[in-house]
Amino acid sequence: MLNLSLAILIGAAPADAAPSLIDYLATRSDLNGAVRAEWDRELRRVFGGKAMAPGDDEGVAAARDVLSAAIFFEVPAGRAVRAAHQAFHDVYRFVPPPIAVQAQILAFQGRPPAASPRQMAHRFLEHYDADIAPALLAYWRAALAAGRVSRVERARVEAVVARSEEHT
């Protein structure tokens, strides 16, 4: 009883919840002990307690995707975690995850988009980016099909999707 009460008080995640960012790094076999410790330290410093939150929302998933790409591109831990934090916050500022993630990946490759993720999210056709468009269109199509776009925004999103398809 005490353990269950304690778990509820500290907000323990259910067993089927997606892993936290800390747990995700712990599962990476391509990070050795010293490197993993550096990444863990940076993650806790930049994200604070959010690094231990279950990863079952789009913001945490975007941060995890950015971390994965950063590890692949061998980006230094500090820069990578700051980029993941930026993507995490962009998603909570109404930036679709594909834009938040792809903008950071393009920056890792030395070709950052001309516009910020928020500018692209709200005025995508003005700031069209061929590297980001396919993932963004797939995201918007899925959101429209699942009914995750509000009635107020539905017509605008459908129009942007239709006009963006003309570019691709």
Helices and strands as residue ranges (DSSP letters): H 2-10, H 21-27, H 33-47, G 48-52, H 58-72, H 77-92, H 97-108, H 117-122, H 133-146, H 151-167
